Amino acid sequence: MRAKDRLGQRGERLAEDYLRSQGAAILDRNWRCRDGELDIVADDAGVLVAVEVKARRSWDFGHPFEAVDPVKLGRLVRLLGAWAAAHGIRGGRRRVDVIAVTGPAGELSRIEHLRGVA
């Protein structure tokens, strides 16, 4: 497995642990369909949430949040709708969050959480 992939998986595990510590229930991880992938799907106090996780060793290429542009947000909204439909969920509140996990590869330690970006 490539180092980048290991870093991403570690970031997702840390983000999942963080979300649980905040009271969210994890419904799915790495859900895929033909249109893309959702890193994490969670239930946060009755709100269905797609969580995009960005793990980086440094900010050398900008803050991880900068990697989530309007096109990516639109795709995440559509994917959350597809996930809900695939699981028989109609209606209800939904949102997209982004979590940045940063630090050296073996020491990812800083977690930042933007709620309701879309």
N, C-alpha and C positions, 0 to 999 in steps of 0.2 A: 504494500500500500504506500502511496506517495505521502511525503511529509505533510503536504498541504491538506490531504484528505484526513490524515490523523489529527491534525490541528483542528479541522472543522468538526470532526466527530467529538473531540474533547470539548470544544466550545459548546456544542449542542448538549452534551451531558451536563456541563456546568450550568447552562441556561435552564435545562429541565429541573435540576436540583434547586436553582434559585426560584423558579416559578412555583415549585411545590412549597418552598419555604414562605412564599407570599400568599399561600392558600389556594393556588390554582390547581385544578385537576388536569393531568395530562391525558388527552384522549387519543393522540396518535403522534408518531414520529416518522419523518421521512416518507410521508404519503405521496405517492406518485400517480399521475395520470398522463394522458398523452400531451397535455398542455404544460406540464411542469411538475414541480415538487414543492410541498410545504415542509419546512423543517420540523415545526411543532404545531400541533393543534391542541388548544387547551380550553377549558371551561373556567372562566374567572367570574365567580359570583353570578352565574347564569348568562354570561356573555360568551359567545363563541369567538375564540381568538386564534388567528393565524399568527404565528411568531416566526419572523425571519431572524436567523442568528448569523452574525458576522463575527468571526474570530480572526484576530490579527496579532502578529508578534509585536508590531510597532505601528506607529502612525506615519511611517515613511511615505506612504502613498495617500495620505489623508486619513481622516477619521473613518472608522468602519461604517458609520451611518451614511456617509457620502456615497457609498456603493448602492444605496437603495434610492433609485431615482423614480420619477413619476411613472415611467413605463413599467418598472419592476413592481411598484405599488399597485398599479392597475392589474397586473398579472396575479398578484397575491390575492386581491379582492375576488377576481374570477375563480381562482383556485379554491378559495374558501367556500365560495358558492357551490363549486363542483363537489367539494368534500361533503358539504351539508347535504346536497342532493343524493350523493352516493350512500349516505348514512340515514336517509329518510327524515332529515331535519328540515322543517319548513318554518319560515318566519323566525322571529327572535332577533335579539340584538347581536351584532357582529362587529368586530374591529380587527385591525391589523396592527401588531406591535413589532418593534425591532429591538433586538438585544445585541449589544456589542460586548464581546469578551476579548480583552486585550492583555498582553504580557508575553514574556518569553515563552516559547513552546512548552517547556515543562512546568511553567509557573503561571499559566493563565490565571489571573487573579482579579482583574478589574472588570466588573459587570456594570453596564449602563443599560437602562431600560426606557425606551420611548413608547408610551402607550397611545393608542389611537392615532397612528400616523395616517391611516386611511379608513 
